[in-house]
Amino acid sequence: MYLDYYGLTEAPFRLTPDADFLFMSRAHARAKAYMDYTVLSRDGFVVVTGEIGAGKTTLINKLVAELPRDVLVAKIFQTQLNETEFLQAVLTEFGAERFGTGKVELLNQINDFLIDMYRQNRRVLLIIDEAQNLSDKVLEEVRLLSGLETNKDKLLSIILAGQPELAQVVDSPRFEQLAQRVRLRFHLGALSLSETKEYIRHRLRVAGAGEREIVADDAFPLIYEYTGGIPRLINSMCDMALLTAYVDERQVVDEDVIRASIDELGWVPFRDRPTQRARRAESTNQAVMATPPPTVMAAGMAAVQLPSDVGDKVNRLYEFMPKMSAGLMGKMRLIEERLRELSDDLRRRQ
């Protein structure tokens, strides 16, 4: 709709994972290098994690597009499968038209196929996206597949890509054997403010903008505040911003256009999104659970276990203390007053 108005040849901020638009931040470049190494060296498998919309799928598409012709790729994007369905899906991706229904038969068929590919000097890559959704039983099958090898080489290279929860799954005690087989791991974080600016301008150049400044400098901090540097969110906001500017017949997207776009989208700052608030709350809860039960040391007395509601007050006090900076002495007096209240409460209960 706005392409001709801005002299663009294609939409710069589509949400589809188009490898032609991939912006190679330092993190994306390193992650791709890890994946390239895993495939070309026949060296086990790599785990790549990242926030929702961080560009994992786009990066995978870029990897696949640049692989040599002797590499056979199987991509699994449907991860809500049981172990038998998963193995059947792998064989289907490898081009098998017939396969058994039993797990042992399926594993033997995959092993025979991989040995045949190895004899033909072909490398085989299995990519599993959204791997955080795999069940424990399917992850066990992934571990078994990672163990298929000759005396010198792995028969199958594996890339597991998923949201940050995937790292927690791999690190859990029940998957110790799987974790030991992981050769390389990398996390795709959000873009920085400067990278967000480069990302937007990169996509506009690819879409035909050349060196024209379609987005003003004062727009980038606000874009970053509301997207957190997540590429998918950046795309959504910038697409709305271009449409808003087009409707208002403005040649440049500035801070005012971004604010109008935010109102249209109904967004809150990135840190206030429900997922981010939930993660902060979870981190706080984990920290509190890891803190030993609070005690009060009275002069000449052993440590006294506090009642639960008093302990909650102490926990809140512990959370308050790291935030002290300016007005340190005043806040210390406030702490003393709170400790005195806790002591009086404890004395009354005893």
C-alpha positions in Angstrom: 0.0 0.0 0.0 2.8 2.4 0.9 5.5 0.9 -1.3 5.2 3.3 -4.3 4.9 6.3 -1.9 8.3 5.4 -0.4 9.9 4.1 -3.6 10.2 0.5 -2.2 10.2 -2.6 -4.4 8.9 -4.9 -1.7 7.5 -4.8 1.8 10.5 -4.3 4.2 8.9 -5.5 7.4 7.0 -8.7 6.7 6.7 -11.2 9.5 7.6 -14.2 7.3 11.1 -15.6 8.0 12.7 -14.3 4.7 16.4 -15.2 4.6 17.0 -12.4 2.1 16.2 -9.8 4.8 18.3 -11.5 7.6 20.3 -8.9 9.5 23.5 -10.4 10.7 24.1 -9.0 14.2 27.1 -10.2 16.0 25.0 -12.7 17.8 23.3 -14.0 14.7 26.7 -14.3 12.9 28.2 -16.3 15.7 25.1 -18.6 15.9 25.3 -19.2 12.2 29.0 -20.0 12.4 28.3 -22.6 15.1 25.6 -24.2 13.0 27.9 -24.2 9.9 30.6 -25.8 11.9 28.3 -28.5 13.2 27.2 -29.5 9.8 30.5 -29.3 7.9 32.5 -31.1 10.5 30.0 -33.8 11.3 30.4 -32.9 14.9 27.3 -33.9 16.9 24.7 -31.2 17.5 24.2 -27.6 18.6 21.4 -26.0 20.6 20.4 -22.5 19.6 17.9 -20.6 21.9 16.4 -17.2 21.6 13.4 -15.1 22.6 10.1 -15.4 20.6 10.7 -13.4 17.4 14.5 -13.2 17.8 15.1 -14.5 14.3 15.8 -18.2 14.9 13.7 -19.5 12.0 15.1 -16.8 9.7 18.6 -17.8 10.6 17.8 -21.5 10.0 16.4 -20.6 6.5 19.6 -18.7 5.8 21.7 -21.7 6.8 19.7 -24.1 4.7 19.9 -21.8 1.7 23.7 -21.7 1.8 24.4 -25.4 2.5 26.4 -27.3 -0.1 24.5 -29.6 -2.3 25.9 -32.7 -0.7 24.0 -31.9 2.6 20.6 -33.5 2.9 18.4 -31.6 5.3 15.3 -32.7 7.3 13.4 -29.9 9.0 10.9 -30.6 11.8 8.6 -27.7 12.7 5.7 -29.7 14.2 6.9 -30.7 17.7 3.6 -31.8 19.2 4.4 -35.4 18.4 4.9 -38.7 20.2 8.1 -40.6 19.7 6.8 -42.8 17.0 5.3 -39.9 15.1 8.5 -38.0 15.4 10.6 -40.8 13.9 8.1 -41.2 11.1 8.3 -37.4 10.5 12.1 -37.6 10.3 11.9 -40.4 7.7 9.3 -38.5 5.7 11.6 -35.5 5.6 14.4 -37.7 4.4 12.2 -38.8 1.5 11.1 -42.2 2.7 7.7 -43.3 1.3 7.3 -46.4 3.4 8.2 -47.0 7.0 7.3 -49.2 9.8 5.1 -48.5 12.8 7.3 -49.8 15.6 9.9 -47.6 17.2 12.7 -50.1 16.9 11.9 -50.7 13.2 11.9 -47.0 12.6 15.2 -46.4 14.3 16.8 -49.3 12.3 15.4 -47.7 9.1 16.9 -44.3 10.0 20.2 -45.9 10.9 20.4 -47.8 7.6 19.5 -44.7 5.7 22.3 -42.7 7.4 24.9 -45.4 6.7 23.9 -45.4 3.1 24.3 -41.6 2.9 27.7 -41.8 4.6 28.9 -44.4 2.0 27.8 -41.9 -0.6 29.9 -39.2 1.2 26.8 -37.1 1.9 26.2 -35.3 5.1 22.8 -35.3 6.8 21.3 -32.6 8.9 18.3 -32.7 11.2 16.8 -29.4 12.2 14.1 -29.2 14.9 12.6 -25.8 15.5 10.4 -24.9 18.5 12.2 -27.8 20.3 11.2 -26.6 23.7 7.8 -28.2 23.0 9.3 -31.7 22.5 8.2 -34.3 25.1 10.7 -36.1 27.3 10.2 -39.3 25.3 10.9 -37.5 22.0 14.0 -35.8 23.4 15.2 -39.3 24.4 14.8 -40.3 20.7 16.8 -37.2 19.7 19.6 -38.4 22.1 19.6 -41.8 20.5 19.8 -40.4 17.1 22.8 -38.2 18.1 24.6 -41.4 19.1 24.5 -42.9 15.6 28.1 -42.8 14.4 31.0 -44.5 12.8 34.4 -44.9 14.4 35.4 -41.4 13.1 32.3 -39.4 12.3 28.7 -38.7 13.4 26.2 -40.0 10.9 23.8 -37.2 11.7 24.2 -33.6 12.6 21.4 -32.1 14.7 20.3 -28.5 15.4 17.8 -27.9 18.2 16.3 -24.4 18.1 13.8 -23.1 20.5 12.8 -20.5 23.1 14.9 -19.9 26.3 12.9 -22.7 28.1 14.8 -25.2 25.9 18.1 -24.5 27.7 16.4 -25.2 31.0 15.1 -28.5 29.7 18.5 -29.6 28.4 20.1 -28.6 31.7 17.7 -30.5 33.8 19.1 -33.6 35.6 16.9 -36.0 33.7 18.6 -35.0 30.5 22.2 -35.2 31.6 23.1 -37.7 28.9 21.6 -35.4 26.2 23.4 -32.4 27.6 26.8 -34.2 27.4 26.2 -34.8 23.7 25.6 -31.1 22.9 28.7 -29.9 21.1 27.9 -26.1 21.0 25.3 -23.9 22.5 24.3 -20.3 21.8 21.6 -17.9 22.9 20.2 -15.3 20.5 19.4 -12.3 22.7 17.5 -9.1 21.7 19.2 -6.5 19.6 20.8 -3.5 21.2 19.6 0.0 20.5 22.3 0.6 17.9 21.6 -2.8 16.3 17.9 -2.0 16.2 18.8 1.1 14.2 21.0 -0.9 11.9 18.4 -3.6 11.5 15.7 -1.2 10.4 17.9 0.6 7.9 19.2 -2.8 6.6 15.7 -4.0 5.8 14.7 -0.7 4.2 17.8 -1.0 2.0 17.0 -4.5 0.9 13.5 -3.4 0.1 14.8 -0.7 -2.3 15.2 2.4 -0.1 18.9 2.7 -0.9 20.5 5.3 1.4 17.4 7.4 1.8 16.5 8.2 5.5 12.9 7.0 5.8 13.1 6.7 9.6 14.4 9.7 11.6 17.0 9.4 14.4 14.5 10.5 17.1 12.3 7.5 16.3 14.7 4.8 17.2 14.8 5.2 21.0 11.0 4.9 21.2 11.0 1.9 18.8 13.5 0.2 21.1 11.6 1.0 24.3 8.4 -0.6 23.0 10.0 -3.6 21.1 12.9 -4.5 23.4 15.1 -5.1 20.3 13.0 -8.2 19.3 13.0 -8.3 15.4 9.4 -9.6 15.1 8.1 -6.7 17.2 10.3 -4.2 15.3 8.8 -5.4 12.1 5.2 -5.0 13.4 5.8 -1.5 14.7 7.7 -0.3 11.7 5.1 -1.6 9.3 2.4 0.2 11.2 4.6 3.3 11.3 5.1 3.4 7.5 1.4 2.9 7.1 0.6 5.7 9.6 3.1 8.1 7.9 1.7 7.2 4.5 -1.9 8.0 5.6 -0.7 11.3 7.0 1.3 12.0 3.9 4.6 12.3 5.7 7.8 11.4 4.0 9.7 10.5 7.2 8.8 8.4 10.2 9.7 10.4 13.2 9.0 10.2 16.9 5.5 11.6 16.5 4.6 8.9 13.9 5.9 6.2 16.2 3.8 7.5 19.1 0.7 7.5 16.9 1.6 3.9 15.8 1.9 2.8 19.4 -1.6 4.1 20.1 -2.9 2.3 17.1 -1.2 -1.0 18.2 -2.2 -0.5 21.9 1.3 -1.5 23.0 2.9 -1.0 26.4 6.7 -0.7 26.8 8.5 -4.0 26.3 9.5 -4.4 29.9 5.8 -4.1 30.9 4.6 -6.9 28.5 3.0 -9.8 30.4 5.8 -12.2 29.5 8.5 -9.9 30.7 6.6 -9.2 34.0 6.1 -12.9 34.5 9.8 -13.7 34.0 10.8 -11.0 36.5 8.3 -12.4 39.0 9.6 -15.9 38.4 13.2 -14.8 38.9 12.2 -13.0 42.1 10.4 -16.1 43.4 13.4 -18.3 42.6 15.7 -15.9 44.4 13.4 -15.9 47.5 13.1 -19.7 47.5 16.9 -20.0 47.3 17.2 -17.7 50.3 17.6 -19.5 53.7 14.8 -19.1 56.1 15.2 -15.7 57.8 16.3 -15.6 61.4 16.7 -12.9 64.0 19.9 -12.8 66.2 19.2 -11.4 69.6 22.1 -10.5 72.0 23.3 -13.6 73.8 20.7 -15.8 72.0 20.8 -18.4 69.2 19.1 -17.7 65.9 15.3 -17.7 66.2 13.2 -19.1 63.3 10.7 -16.4 62.4 7.0 -17.1 61.8 6.0 -17.3 58.2 4.3 -13.9 57.9 7.3 -12.2 59.7 9.6 -14.1 57.4 7.7 -12.6 54.4 8.4 -9.2 55.7 12.1 -9.9 56.0 12.1 -11.3 52.5 10.6 -8.1 51.3 13.2 -6.2 53.2 16.0 -8.2 51.5 14.5 -7.3 48.1 14.4 -3.7 49.2 18.1 -3.5 50.3 19.8 -4.0 46.9 17.9 -1.1 45.5 19.6 1.4 47.9 21.7 4.1 46.2 20.9 7.7 46.8 19.8 8.8 50.3 21.6 5.8 51.7 21.5 7.0 55.3 17.8 7.8 55.3 17.0 4.4 53.9 19.2 2.8 56.5 17.1 4.5 59.2 14.0 3.1 57.5 15.5 -0.4 57.7 16.3 0.1 61.4 12.7 1.1 62.0 11.4 -2.0 60.1 13.7 -4.3 62.0 12.5 -2.8 65.2 8.9 -3.4 64.2 9.8 -7.0 63.4 11.5 -7.4 66.7 8.6 -6.0 68.6 6.2 -8.3 66.7 8.3 -11.3 67.5 8.5 -10.4 71.2 4.7 -10.1 71.4 4.3 -13.6 69.9 6.7 -15.1 72.3 
